[in-house]
Amino acid sequence: MRIVTLVLALAVIAPALAQPPAPAGNEGKASASPAKAQDKVSGASRDDLAMPPAPRGRYSFAPVDEGFLRLDHESGEVALCRSQSGSWSCATVAAGGGYSAQKEIGDLRNQVAALKKELADLREPPPPRPPADLTPKSDDNVTMKLELPSKDDIARARTFIADTWRRLVEMIDSLQKDMMRKKDNSAVSRI
């Protein structure tokens, strides 16, 4: 909303700032170009659409029917200044939608404070863990008992290993025989 207020203020201020001073002696003469005269009648010229020059101070003023519009270049606030009973007073022009710069500044300060607190919480090391008791709990009634395999278990394991070894040797032997046959066949086919 600040941008809208600024654009409105610039739209009012820019024509007054962009108009070059009239040369002496040309007050009553018509403008040289009818197109420029038409632009002035419609209220906008190509020069008015360009950005105004950089401000020289904190405030810029633009004449309006009721007095002057004052644009604060630091805060972006627009105020209507008028003469009332011999003294000048300026009242802030409210933007549409209930916008308040002070409210927005307060909200932003609250957000910054919350973010700073969150960042501080993230930077703090986590609280130390309580020491864990890693020793196993033992009951006096329970004793550790190691069970060894029986003779039948050992015999079955021995039979399994012997059968596996025999199959592996048979596979290697048949593979060698296949390789030799292929070698002999390729030698015979060359002759």
N, C-alpha and C positions, 0 to 999 in steps of 0.2 A: 504494500500500500504506500510505502514511502516513495517508491518509484513513480507511482501514479500521481502523487502529490507533487513530486519534483517535475514531472513532465507537464502537468497543468501549469505550474508556476513558470516553467521555462516557456511554455506556449504564450503566456501573457507577457513575460519579460523580454523574450527574444525579439519581438518586433520593435520594441523601444530601443533596445541595444543595437540591433542590426541596421537601423535607419541612419544613413550618414547625415550629418547636418546639412541643411539646405544652403547653397551658396548665396551670398549676399545679393539682394536685388532680384531674386527669383520667387518671392513669396506669392505673388499673384499669378504666375505663369502656370500653364497646364504642363503635365509631364510630357516628356519627349516621345514616349512610346505608348500607344493605346493599349498594348498588351499589359504593360506594367500598371497602367491605370486600372485595367480590369482586375489584375491581381490584387491591387490595393483595395478595390471595392469588395472583392470576395473575402478579403481578410487574410489571405495567405499568399506569400510569394515564395519563389524557390530559395531565396536567401534566408527566409524565415525558417525553413526546414533544416538548415545547417546548424551545427552545434554552436552555441554562443561562445564568445571568448572566455577564457579562464577568469574567475572572479578576482577582483583586486583586493577585496576586504571580506569581512565575514558576511555582510548583508548585501543584497541587491534589491533595488526598488523598481517597480513598474507602475506607471499611472493607470488607474482604473476610474470608472465613473464615481465611485464612493470615496476615493482617496488614493492610496497607494497600496500595492501588495509588496510585502517584505519577505524575501526568501533568505533563510538562515542557511548558509553554505556548510556549516558544521553539523547541524542537527537535521537539516532537511525540512524544518518547520516553515510553514507559510502563514503569515499573519496579515490581516487587513488593518492598515493604519489610516485613521481619519481624524480630522479636527473636530473637537467637540468643546464648545464654549471657550474657545481661545487656547485650548491645550490639545496636544496630539496624544492619542492613545492607540495601541495596537492590540487586536484580539486575534488569537490563533484561529485559523480557518480549519474547521473540522473536516476531515476526509470522510468519504462515504463508508458505511459498514461499521461505524463505531471504532475506527482505528485510533489508537492512542500510542504515540511514540513512547511515552513514559511507561505505559503498560507493557509494551513490547520489550523495552529495556529491562524492566523488572523480571519478565518471564525469562529473558536470555540470561540474566544474572543468576536466576534460580537454576537454570539448566547447567550453567558453567559450574556452579557450586556442587551440584549433584554429580557431574562428570569428574570433578576434582576429587570428591570423596570416593567415587568408584575406582578411580585410578590409584588413589592412596591405598585402598583396600586390596587392589590387585598387586601392588608392589610389596606389601607386607608379607613376610614369610608365613607359611601356614603354621598353626600351633604345633608344638612337638607332640608326637604320638607317645602314649604311655608305654612304658616298657612291657613287652609281652613275655609271659612265662613260657619258654619254649621247651622246658623239660617235660617229658611225658609223665602223665599221672600214673602212678603204680599203686596197685592194691597189694597189701601184704599177702593175701590169699592166692593171688595169681602168680604163677611162675612161668618163665619162658621155656618152651619145650621144642627142641629141634627134631623134626621127623625126617629120617633118612629113607631113601627109596628101598623097597623090598627087593629080594633076589629075583622075583618074577618081573618087577619093573625094569631091572637091569638087563635081564635076558631079552625082554621085548625090545628095549632100546638097541641092544647089540644086534639082534636079528634085523631090525629096521635099517640100521647103518650098513650092515653087510649087504642086504638086498639093494639098497640105493647105490652102493659102490659097484656092485656087479652090473647093474643096469647102465651106469655111467661108462664103465669099461666096454660093454657091448656096443653102446652108441658110438664111442670113439672108433672101435674096431670096424664097425659097418661103414662109418664115414671114410675111413682110410681105404677100404676095399672099393667103395664107390669112386673115390678119387683116382685110384689106380686103373679102374676099368675105363674111365673117361680118358685118361692119359693114353692107354693102349689103343683105344678106338680112334683117337685123333692121330696117332702115329700110323695106324693101318690105313686110314683114309688118305694120308699124304702119299702113300706109295702108289 
